[in-house]
Amino acid sequence: MTPPSEWLESDGLGGFASGTVEGIRTRRYHALLLAATTPPTGRMVLVNGHDAFLETRAGRFALSSQRYAPGVTHPDGGSRIESFECEPWPRWVFRLPDGTRVAHGLFAAQGLPMVALSWRLLDPRPGVMLEVRPFLSGRDSHALHHENAAFRFEPVRARGLLTWRPYEGVPAILSLTNSEYRHAPVWYRSFLYEEERARGLDHIEDLASPGLLRWSLSDGEAVWILAAETDATRAMLEDGVARAAFERLRSAERLRRQFPSRLHRAADAYIVQRGAGRTIVAGYPWFTDWGRDTFIALRGLCLAGGRLEDARAILIEWAGTVSEGMLPNRFVEQGGEPEFNSVDASLWFVIAAAEFLEAAAEAGFRVGAGDRRALEHASDQILEGYARGTRYGIRMDNDGLLACGVPGVQLTWMDAQVDDWVVTPRTGKPVEVQALWLNALATAAARDPGRGAAYERGLESFRARFWNPARGCLYHVVEVEHRAGENDPTLRPNQIFAVGGLPLPLIEGDRAASVVEAVERHLWTPLGLRSLAPGEPGYAPRYQGGVRERDGAYHQGTVWPWLAGAFVEAWIRVRAPAGAGFPAAEAKREARERFLAPLLRHLDEAGLGHISEIADAEPDLATGAHTPRGCPFQAWSVGEALRLERRVLAEREAVAAR
């Protein structure tokens, strides 16, 4: 069954509001106010949702719906949705049986843990009242909430501002409205989250409702501002004038949301604050910032998207985290040390930093001498650390290629592991790691010619050792488990990075064309590349079931949209190489129609305005479509689509700096 479409409003701090178009919360992450207490981590769900009812002379009608165990939907407000649109922010129109129409919208404020909601009559009439009952928790975003005696229902009242402090150690909830408030505390029990149940996870929650908000819509627009308490949010709301605060927020967001395209608008959601700098959230609703995802996504979100100042801030923020030649792949959400468990994240940084400096030069964007030194120093630390050897057996071998891996640790982007089960073992010399390593060496050689010898030696070794004549493509891993002469011939998408997706292809001509043809024939789908070819051992046609089943399918056929960028670039390179008779412009037009158009159509499915993390390897028998799975809002999926649209497939490449 296709999941319901979802909307997202991000606050630029790692927090967000999200839900479904029909209004029923299907995930533990669906909330009106989900705040990052230590941006972009420490996420807390403060206000989960609300029930809303409209009273007219014809009766009382719901404008909301909830799902309760064992499968009851109540009330029936979803049935009254006449229309929905998600730009510039989510907006619904409800139609009542008596013809009354109400517009409802909400948006997150940029740079603040704050969301603003409104309701207004589209055809004003007398005697129309709106009543809203908020649902609160005050929990970790990954947890669930249950009825307990410790919850504090009573708000502190000051002018029009209500402040709830549900638990010690949890941010207070600020609520500012132009409504009346009546305290009427009650527990709502057994909300059922269908997506959590489908994922084999706990899926029943109880929420606290402290009282009722009541407006006369006949007298004007109802506004409601919710915020996690900080010095900034309290200062903004403490005067108690809801209407003025709401108008300031709405005007600022209207002005800010002037984006060149839907992909640019989507890109904006992932670029967030980390400390005094910037970073990229890998995906909503459950990922924070991951090193690998950040540097892959940055090339599209920031460089192709013209956000060079953001790119600079992100790269500088990460440049100071190098340890033993490695960048963290993940910062732990609540305390603990960063995780240095990725061989490719650091190499993606080297490439992203070099491309940023190149894009800055093209656009006339000034990069200070200190920033340039910081990026080059971090890149040199990485290459030197890898050359001499670092954690997890990562080291440059005598052949110039990069060996990596120890038992029980997943170092590449194919990192699924269930307890001691390494689902996709890749110890040895994985193909895309060599493409990244050699591209990183080549970028450094432009500054330090002394690195050129290692690059040339590695390139010669790659071309000699990775070609698989039996299948007409590249080996997936050579020297499997560090055993000389043992190669993995499994047909997977990683080999495409030897042709496209990186500045320098490692193979060209007939061999490159053969790789692209094999990948297109066995792995391409309208939503990207399969992670394993049908017919290979372990191929999983569906990504579904509990944690073990899903992790076991994650890289065993499951489709990844972010890989479309490298594939399409490779397709263009072999179809219209420099100096070839086939016109590049014609190849780009064909690629836009065949490959990019299906990805752009996906903007109207699943996570609206965004591109999903993954999809089923095989199409649904009823719809013929590859069902989207995983995070409905994924940074590198959006980033690679934007890179395709604005750089790879553009008639003329250009970067506008800002």
C-alpha positions in Angstrom: 0.0 0.0 0.0 1.3 3.4 -0.9 2.0 5.6 2.2 0.1 8.9 2.5 1.7 12.0 1.2 3.5 14.0 3.8 4.5 17.7 4.3 7.5 19.2 6.0 8.2 22.6 7.6 11.8 22.9 8.8 13.1 25.7 11.1 16.7 25.9 10.1 17.9 24.5 13.4 17.1 20.8 12.9 13.6 21.0 14.3 10.5 20.8 12.2 6.8 20.4 11.9 5.4 17.6 9.7 2.3 15.5 9.1 0.1 13.9 6.4 -2.1 15.8 3.9 -5.2 14.0 5.4 -4.2 15.2 8.8 -3.7 11.8 10.5 -0.4 11.4 12.2 1.1 8.1 11.1 4.6 8.5 12.6 6.0 9.3 16.0 7.8 12.2 14.3 4.7 13.9 13.0 4.2 17.0 15.2 3.4 20.6 15.2 6.4 21.6 17.3 9.5 19.3 17.2 12.5 21.3 18.4 16.2 20.7 18.3 17.5 21.6 21.7 21.2 21.4 20.7 20.9 22.3 17.0 20.7 20.2 14.9 20.4 17.4 17.6 18.6 16.9 20.9 15.2 16.8 19.2 12.2 16.9 21.4 8.5 16.6 20.5 6.6 19.2 22.4 3.3 19.7 20.6 2.2 16.6 18.8 -1.0 17.8 17.2 -4.5 19.1 17.8 -8.2 18.5 17.3 -10.2 21.3 15.7 -13.9 21.8 15.5 -16.0 24.5 13.8 -19.4 25.5 15.1 -21.9 27.1 12.7 -25.6 27.6 12.8 -25.9 24.2 11.0 -24.0 22.3 13.8 -20.6 21.3 15.0 -18.1 19.9 12.5 -14.6 18.4 12.8 -11.6 19.9 10.9 -9.2 17.1 12.1 -8.8 13.4 12.2 -6.9 11.0 14.5 -6.2 7.3 14.3 -6.7 5.3 17.5 -6.0 1.6 18.3 -7.1 -0.9 17.2 -7.8 1.1 13.9 -10.5 3.7 14.6 -10.4 7.0 12.8 -12.1 9.9 14.8 -13.2 12.5 14.2 -14.0 12.8 10.5 -12.4 16.1 9.7 -10.2 14.6 6.9 -13.3 13.9 4.9 -14.0 17.7 4.7 -10.7 18.6 3.0 -11.5 20.3 -0.3 -7.9 21.1 -1.4 -4.3 21.1 -0.2 -1.2 22.8 -1.4 2.3 22.8 0.1 3.9 25.9 -1.3 4.9 28.4 0.1 3.8 26.4 3.2 1.1 23.8 3.9 -2.4 25.1 3.4 -5.8 23.3 3.5 -9.3 24.4 2.6 -12.1 22.6 4.4 -15.7 22.7 3.1 -18.6 22.0 5.6 -22.0 20.5 4.6 -23.6 24.0 5.0 -21.1 25.4 2.4 -18.9 27.1 5.0 -15.3 27.1 3.8 -12.3 27.6 6.0 -8.6 28.0 5.0 -6.0 26.6 7.4 -2.3 27.0 7.1 1.0 26.7 9.1 4.6 27.5 8.7 7.8 27.2 10.6 9.8 30.4 11.4 13.4 30.3 10.1 16.0 30.3 12.8 13.6 29.8 15.7 12.0 26.7 17.3 8.6 28.1 16.4 5.5 27.3 14.2 2.6 29.6 13.4 -0.9 28.4 12.5 -4.0 30.2 11.2 -7.6 29.6 10.3 -9.9 32.0 8.4 -13.3 32.0 6.8 -13.2 32.2 3.0 -16.8 33.4 2.9 -17.4 35.4 6.1 -20.7 34.7 7.9 -21.9 35.3 11.4 -21.9 32.9 14.3 -18.9 30.8 13.3 -16.7 29.6 16.2 -13.5 27.6 16.1 -12.4 25.3 19.0 -8.9 23.7 19.2 -7.6 21.2 21.7 -3.8 20.8 21.6 -2.0 17.5 22.3 1.3 17.8 24.2 4.0 15.4 25.2 7.6 16.6 25.9 9.6 13.5 24.8 12.6 12.6 22.8 11.7 12.5 19.1 12.5 8.8 18.8 10.5 7.8 21.8 6.8 7.4 22.6 4.7 9.1 25.4 2.4 7.4 27.9 -0.1 8.5 30.5 1.6 9.3 33.8 1.1 11.3 37.0 4.1 13.6 36.5 2.8 15.6 33.5 2.1 19.2 34.4 -1.1 20.4 32.8 -1.4 23.9 34.4 0.0 26.7 32.3 1.6 29.9 33.5 -0.4 32.9 32.2 1.0 36.2 31.3 -1.0 38.6 29.1 -2.0 36.5 26.1 1.0 34.1 26.5 0.5 30.6 28.0 3.6 28.6 29.1 3.4 24.9 29.8 6.3 23.2 31.5 5.4 19.5 31.1 8.5 17.9 32.7 11.8 19.0 34.4 14.6 19.1 31.8 12.2 19.6 28.9 11.9 23.0 27.1 8.8 24.9 28.1 6.1 25.3 25.5 5.1 28.9 24.7 1.6 29.4 23.2 0.4 32.8 22.0 -3.0 33.2 20.4 -5.8 35.7 19.9 -8.2 33.2 21.4 -9.8 32.5 24.8 -8.3 29.7 26.8 -10.3 27.3 29.0 -8.3 24.9 31.2 -9.8 21.4 30.9 -7.0 18.8 31.3 -7.5 15.3 30.0 -5.4 12.4 28.6 -6.1 11.2 25.1 -5.1 7.5 24.9 -4.0 5.0 22.3 -3.1 7.1 19.3 -2.0 4.6 16.6 0.9 5.4 14.2 0.5 3.2 11.1 4.0 3.8 9.6 5.6 2.8 12.9 3.5 -0.4 13.0 4.5 -1.1 9.4 8.2 -0.7 10.4 7.8 -3.3 13.2 8.2 -0.7 15.9 6.1 0.4 19.0 3.2 2.4 17.6 0.8 3.4 20.4 1.0 6.7 22.3 -0.9 8.7 24.9 -0.9 12.5 24.8 -1.9 15.2 27.3 -4.4 17.9 26.4 -4.4 20.8 28.9 -7.4 22.7 27.6 -9.3 24.4 24.8 -8.6 27.4 22.6 -11.7 29.2 21.3 -12.1 31.9 18.6 -14.9 33.6 16.8 -13.9 33.2 13.1 -16.7 35.6 12.2 -14.6 38.3 13.9 -11.5 37.6 12.0 -8.5 35.3 11.4 -7.5 32.9 14.2 -3.8 32.8 14.8 -1.8 30.5 17.1 2.0 30.7 17.6 3.8 27.8 19.3 7.5 27.8 20.4 10.0 26.1 22.5 11.2 28.5 25.1 14.5 30.3 24.4 15.6 33.8 25.1 14.7 34.7 21.5 11.3 33.2 21.4 10.2 34.6 24.8 11.4 38.0 23.8 9.4 37.8 20.6 6.2 36.7 22.2 6.1 38.1 25.7 4.2 41.3 24.8 1.2 39.0 24.3 0.0 40.6 21.1 -0.6 37.5 18.9 -1.8 39.2 15.8 1.2 41.5 15.4 3.7 38.8 16.1 2.0 36.5 13.6 2.0 39.1 10.8 5.7 39.8 11.4 6.5 36.1 11.1 4.2 35.6 8.0 5.6 38.6 6.2 9.2 37.5 6.8 8.6 34.0 5.6 6.8 35.2 2.5 9.7 37.4 1.6 12.3 34.7 2.4 10.6 31.9 0.4 11.4 33.4 -3.1 13.1 30.4 -4.5 14.1 29.8 -8.2 12.5 26.3 -8.3 10.9 23.7 -6.2 14.2 21.9 -5.8 15.8 25.1 -4.4 12.9 25.4 -1.9 13.4 21.7 -0.9 17.2 22.3 -0.5 16.5 25.1 2.0 15.0 22.6 4.5 18.3 20.7 4.9 20.7 23.5 5.5 20.7 24.1 9.3 22.7 25.5 12.2 25.4 23.6 14.0 27.1 25.5 16.8 28.2 28.8 15.3 28.4 27.2 11.8 26.2 25.3 9.4 25.6 21.7 8.4 23.2 19.6 6.4 20.5 17.4 7.9 20.7 14.0 6.0 17.0 13.4 6.1 13.7 14.0 7.8 12.2 12.9 10.1 14.8 10.8 11.9 18.3 11.6 10.6 20.5 14.5 11.8 23.8 15.4 10.0 26.0 12.7 8.7 29.4 13.4 7.2 29.0 11.3 4.1 25.6 12.6 3.3 26.6 16.2 4.1 29.4 16.3 1.5 27.5 14.5 -1.2 24.4 16.6 -0.7 26.4 19.9 -0.5 27.5 19.6 -4.1 23.8 19.9 -5.2 22.1 21.8 -2.4 24.8 24.5 -2.1 27.1 24.5 -5.1 24.5 23.8 -7.8 21.9 25.8 -5.8 24.1 28.9 -5.7 24.4 28.9 -1.8 28.1 29.4 -1.7 28.2 31.1 1.7 26.4 28.2 3.2 28.8 25.8 1.5 31.7 27.7 3.0 30.2 27.7 6.5 29.5 24.0 6.3 32.9 23.0 5.0 34.7 25.2 7.6 32.5 23.7 10.4 33.5 20.2 9.4 37.1 21.0 8.6 38.0 21.3 12.2 36.9 17.8 13.1 39.6 15.8 11.4 41.1 13.0 13.6 43.8 10.7 12.4 43.0 11.6 8.9 39.3 11.0 9.2 36.2 13.1 9.5 33.3 11.9 11.7 30.5 10.1 9.9 28.0 10.9 12.6 27.7 13.0 15.7 25.8 11.2 18.5 22.6 12.9 19.3 22.8 12.8 23.1 26.4 13.0 24.4 29.1 10.6 23.5 32.0 10.9 21.0 31.6 11.4 17.3 31.7 8.2 15.2 34.7 7.8 12.9 33.5 4.8 11.0 33.4 5.8 7.4 36.1 5.4 4.7 34.3 7.5 2.1 33.0 10.5 4.1 36.5 12.1 4.3 37.1 11.6 0.6 33.8 13.2 -0.3 34.9 16.2 1.9 38.1 16.6 -0.2 36.1 16.6 -3.4 33.4 18.9 -2.1 36.0 21.4 -0.8 37.8 21.4 -4.1 34.6 21.9 -6.1 33.6 24.7 -3.7 36.8 26.6 -4.4 36.3 26.1 -8.1 32.7 27.3 -8.0 33.7 30.3 -5.9 36.3 31.3 -8.4 33.7 30.9 -11.3 31.2 33.0 -9.5 33.5 35.7 -8.1 32.7 34.7 -4.5 35.5 35.7 -2.2 37.1 33.0 -0.1 39.3 34.4 2.7 42.9 33.2 2.9 42.2 31.7 6.3 39.3 29.7 5.1 41.2 28.5 2.0 44.1 27.3 4.3 41.6 25.5 6.6 40.0 23.6 3.7 43.4 22.7 2.1 44.9 21.7 5.5 41.9 19.5 6.3 42.2 17.9 2.9 45.9 17.3 3.3 45.4 15.8 6.7 42.9 13.3 5.2 45.1 12.3 2.3 48.2 12.0 4.5 46.3 10.0 7.1 45.0 7.6 4.5 48.3 7.2 2.8 50.2 6.3 5.9 47.2 4.3 7.4 44.5 5.0 9.9 41.6 3.4 11.7 39.9 0.2 10.5 42.7 -0.9 8.2 42.4 2.2 5.9 45.7 2.6 4.1 47.2 3.2 0.6 48.6 -0.1 -0.7 51.7 -0.5 -2.8 49.6 -0.5 -5.9 48.3 3.1 -5.2 44.8 1.9 -4.4 43.1 2.3 -1.0 42.5 -0.8 1.1 40.0 -0.7 4.0 38.0 -2.8 6.4 38.2 -5.0 9.4 35.7 -7.7 10.4 32.3 -6.5 11.8 32.6 -2.8 10.8 30.8 -1.3 7.8 32.8 1.6 6.3 31.1 2.4 3.0 27.7 3.9 2.3 26.4 0.3 2.1 26.5 0.1 5.9 23.6 -2.0 7.0 24.4 -4.3 10.0 22.0 -6.2 12.3 23.8 -7.3 15.5 26.8 -9.3 14.2 25.3 -9.7 10.7 27.2 -7.5 8.2 24.6 -7.5 5.4 26.8 -6.2 2.6 30.4 -7.0 3.5 32.9 -4.9 1.5 36.3 -5.4 3.1 39.1 -5.1 0.7 39.2 -2.5 -2.1 35.6 -1.3 -3.0 35.2 0.1 -6.4 33.7 3.6 -5.6 36.2 4.1 -2.8 39.0 3.9 -5.4 37.2 6.4 -7.6 36.9 8.7 -4.6 40.5 8.2 -3.5 41.9 8.8 -7.0 39.8 11.8 -7.6 40.9 13.2 -4.2 44.5 12.6 -5.1 44.0 14.3 -8.4 42.5 17.4 -6.8 45.5 17.6 -4.4 48.0 17.1 -7.2 46.8 20.3 -8.7 48.3 22.1 -5.6 51.0 19.6 -4.8 52.5 17.9 -7.9 54.2 15.4 -5.5 50.9 13.6 -5.2 50.7 13.0 -8.9 52.8 9.8 -8.8 50.4 8.1 -6.4 47.5 9.1 -8.6 49.1 7.7 -11.7 50.1 4.5 -10.0 46.6 4.0 -8.6 44.9 4.8 -11.9 47.0 2.3 -13.7 46.3 -0.4 -11.1 42.5 0.4 -11.1 42.3 0.0 -14.9 44.2 -3.3 -14.8 42.5 -4.9 -11.8 38.9 -3.8 -11.8 37.8 -4.7 -15.3 35.7 -7.9 -15.3 35.7 -9.2 -18.9 33.2 -11.9 -18.2 30.4 -9.4 -17.4 31.6 -6.4 -19.3 31.7 -4.2 -16.3 33.7 -3.5 -13.1 34.3 -5.7 -10.1 32.4 -4.6 -7.0 35.4 -5.3 -4.7 38.9 -6.5 -5.4 41.0 -8.3 -2.8 38.0 -9.3 -0.9 38.8 -9.6 2.8 42.3 -8.5 1.8 42.9 -11.8 0.0 45.0 -11.2 -3.2 43.3 -12.4 -6.4 39.9 -12.7 -4.8 37.4 -10.4 -6.5 33.6 -9.8 -6.0 31.8 -9.8 -9.4 28.4 -8.8 -8.0 26.5 -6.4 -10.2 25.9 -3.3 -8.1 25.7 0.5 -8.8 28.9 1.6 -7.1 31.0 1.1 -10.3 29.2 4.0 -11.9 31.4 6.4 -10.0 34.3 5.3 -12.1 32.5 6.9 -15.0 30.3 9.7 -13.6 29.4 11.5 -10.4 33.0 12.7 -9.8 35.2 15.2 -11.5 37.5 12.7 -13.3 36.3 9.4 -14.8 38.7 6.5 -14.3 37.7 4.6 -17.4 36.6 5.9 -20.8 35.7 4.6 -24.3 34.2 1.2 -24.8 34.7 0.0 -21.3 32.9 3.1 -19.8 30.1 2.6 -22.3 29.8 -1.1 -21.3 29.6 -0.2 -17.6 26.8 2.4 -18.2 24.9 -0.1 -20.4 25.1 -2.8 -17.8 24.0 -0.4 -15.0 21.1 1.0 -17.1 19.9 -2.5 -18.1 19.9 -4.1 -14.7 19.8 -1.4 -12.1 18.0 1.7 -13.5 14.4 2.5 -12.3 12.4 5.7 -12.6 13.5 6.6 -9.0 17.2 5.8 -9.3 19.4 2.8 -9.2 18.9 -0.5 -7.6 21.5 -1.4 -5.0 21.8 -5.0 -6.4 20.8 -6.5 -9.7 17.8 -8.8 -9.9 18.9 -12.4 -10.0 21.9 -11.8 -7.8 22.1 -13.8 -4.5 20.3 -12.0 -1.7 18.3 -9.8 -4.0 15.3 -8.2 -2.1 12.4 -6.9 -4.2 10.7 -5.1 -1.3 11.9 -3.0 1.6 9.4 -3.8 4.3 8.8 -5.7 7.6 10.6 -5.3 10.9 14.1 -3.9 11.6 15.9 -7.0 10.6 14.0 -7.5 7.4 14.3 -3.9 6.4 18.0 -3.6 7.2 18.6 -6.9 5.3 17.0 -5.3 2.2 18.5 -1.8 2.5 21.4 -2.4 0.0 20.2 -5.7 -1.5 18.1 -4.3 -4.4 16.4 -1.3 -2.7 16.4 1.7 -5.1 18.4 4.8 -4.1 17.5 8.1 -5.9 20.8 9.8 -5.0 22.6 7.5 -7.3 20.7 8.9 -10.3 23.2 11.9 -10.3 26.2 9.7 -11.0 24.4 7.5 -13.4 23.0 10.3 -15.6 26.4 12.1 -15.6 28.1 8.8 -16.7 25.4 8.3 -19.4 26.1 11.8 -20.7 29.8 11.3 -20.7 29.7 8.1 -22.8 26.9 9.3 -25.1 28.5 12.7 -25.9 32.2 12.7 -24.9 34.2 15.7 -25.7 34.8 16.0 -29.5 32.3 13.3 -30.4 29.9 13.7 -33.2 26.8 13.3 -31.0 25.8 16.8 -29.8 26.0 17.2 -26.0 22.9 19.4 -26.0 20.8 16.6 -27.7 22.1 14.1 -25.2 21.2 16.4 -22.3 17.7 16.9 -23.6 17.2 13.1 -23.9 18.6 12.6 -20.4 16.2 15.2 -19.0 13.2 13.4 -20.5 14.3 9.8 -19.7 15.9 10.2 -16.3 15.4 13.5 -14.6 11.6 13.9 -15.4 10.6 10.9 -13.3 12.5 12.2 -10.4 10.9 15.6 -10.7 7.4 13.9 -10.8 8.3 12.3 -7.5 8.1 15.8 -6.0 4.3 15.3 -6.0 4.5 12.0 -4.1 5.5 10.8 -0.7 7.4 13.8 0.9 5.7 16.6 -1.1 8.2 18.9 -2.8 11.1 16.5 -1.9 12.6 13.2 -3.0 12.6 10.1 -0.9 15.5 8.2 0.6 14.8 4.9 -1.1 12.1 2.9 -2.9 11.2 -0.8 -3.5 13.4 -2.6 -6.0 10.4 -4.0 -7.8 7.2 -2.0 -8.8 4.0 -2.5 -7.1 1.8 -5.0 -9.0 -1.3 -2.8 -8.7 0.2 0.6 -9.5 3.3 -0.3 -11.5 5.3 2.2 -9.4 8.2 1.7 -7.1 6.8 2.4 -3.7 8.9 5.1 -1.9 10.3 4.0 1.5 12.6 5.2 4.2 12.8 9.0 4.9 10.3 10.8 2.7 12.6 13.9 2.8 16.3 13.1 1.9 19.1 15.6 1.4 21.3 13.8 -1.0 18.3 12.7 -3.1 17.3 16.4 -3.5 20.9 17.5 -3.9 21.7 15.2 -6.7 18.5 16.1 -8.6 19.4 19.7 -8.2 23.0 19.1 -9.4 21.6 17.3 -12.4 19.1 20.0 -13.2 21.4 23.0 -12.7 24.9 21.6 -13.6 25.0 18.3 -15.4 22.0 18.8 -17.7 22.1 22.6 -17.9 22.6 24.0 -21.4 25.1 26.4 -19.9 26.6 25.8 -16.4 26.5 28.7 -14.1 26.7 29.4 -10.4 25.1 32.5 -8.8 26.8 33.3 -5.6 24.9 34.5 -2.5 
